[in-house]
Amino acid sequence: MAAFRLHCFGQSGNSYKPALMLALCGADWEPVLVDYFGGETRQAGWRDGLNEMGECPVLEHDGRTLSQSGVILDYLAEVLGQFGGRDADEKREIWRWVLFDNHKFTSYFATHRFLNALAEPRGNPDVIAFLRARTTAAFKVLDQHLATRAWTVGGRPTIADLSMAGYVFYPEAETGFDLRAEFPNIAAWADRIAALPGWQAPYDLMPSQR
Ligand SMILES: N[C@@H](CCC(=O)N[C@@H](CS)C(=O)NCC(=O)O)C(=O)O
């Protein structure tokens, strides 16, 4: 069995965040496919055994069972010694962006994508329009931040970048956003992440059923 086991599924950008971290670090890890669309995360057994919050990703390592991608990334930075903050100030700055990501950046972008392309039936057009506007506002913040720097914090790639990269590599047909046209600094930043040794796209890194 691999040292790190990541419960995930291909469509889950929240799972892609730690999957990408593990891949970039060359860690000994394996994905464990979760049948999200079949309702596995809603089953009592899954919630009791893995995550009472009913969410992917879940990481198993060294007797620990961890959830919340931000916590998992922070844990991996500590145990793998890569992509973390160099001092307390940098670590705080990283957390500031991870929290922004979880509250505004990933959450609106991912929910917009889900209602736009994955939900059956598709989402209400008014709700999708609302989410599109909220996503755009959050993306403008990062795009402006990246206008004068290559990476979000500290002049090098950190878990803050990996957190916000969760959904940017999914196809435009799913996300409904042409990042290159709308947010050029984010697109260039995504290109820099994709150029890191070990990078793979979400559907190549994680298994999926659909
Ligand atoms: N803040 C959480 C969000 C996790 C999350 O929403 N995961 C989705 C899959 S991408 C999920 O499992 N959702 C199930 C649900 O909301 O019921 C994290 O970053 O891990």
The ligand as an SDF file (V2000), in Angstrom:
LIG
                    3D

 20 19  0  0  0  0  0  0  0  0999 V2000
  -13.5660   23.2280    1.6880 N   0  0  0  0  0  0  0  0  0  0  0  0
  -13.5420   21.8510    1.2790 C   0  0  0  0  0  0  0  0  0  0  0  0
  -14.5250   21.6500    0.1320 C   0  0  0  0  0  0  0  0  0  0  0  0
  -14.6250   20.1960   -0.2500 C   0  0  0  0  0  0  0  0  0  0  0  0
  -15.7570   19.9290   -1.2020 C   0  0  0  0  0  0  0  0  0  0  0  0
  -16.7310   20.7060   -1.3330 O   0  0  0  0  0  0  0  0  0  0  0  0
  -15.6580   18.8010   -1.8860 N   0  0  0  0  0  0  0  0  0  0  0  0
  -16.7050   18.3970   -2.7930 C   0  0  0  0  0  0  0  0  0  0  0  0
  -16.1140   17.6580   -3.9800 C   0  0  0  0  0  0  0  0  0  0  0  0
  -15.1290   18.7320   -4.9540 S   0  0  0  0  0  0  0  0  0  0  0  0
  -17.6310   17.4710   -2.0660 C   0  0  0  0  0  0  0  0  0  0  0  0
  -17.2180   16.4030   -1.6460 O   0  0  0  0  0  0  0  0  0  0  0  0
  -18.8920   17.8950   -1.8950 N   0  0  0  0  0  0  0  0  0  0  0  0
  -19.8800   17.0850   -1.2650 C   0  0  0  0  0  0  0  0  0  0  0  0
  -20.9700   17.9190   -0.6670 C   0  0  0  0  0  0  0  0  0  0  0  0
  -20.8270   19.1470   -0.6170 O   0  0  0  0  0  0  0  0  0  0  0  0
  -21.9340   17.3260   -0.2330 O   0  0  0  0  0  0  0  0  0  0  0  0
  -12.1280   21.4540    0.8610 C   0  0  0  0  0  0  0  0  0  0  0  0
  -11.3970   22.3490    0.4160 O   0  0  0  0  0  0  0  0  0  0  0  0
  -11.7550   20.2820    0.9960 O   0  0  0  0  0  0  0  0  0  0  0  0
  1  2  1  0
  2  3  1  0
  2 18  1  0
  3  4  1  0
  4  5  1  0
  5  6  2  0
  5  7  1  0
  7  8  1  0
  8  9  1  0
  8 11  1  0
  9 10  1  0
 11 12  2  0
 11 13  1  0
 13 14  1  0
 14 15  1  0
 15 16  2  0
 15 17  1  0
 18 19  2  0
 18 20  1  0
M  END
$$$$
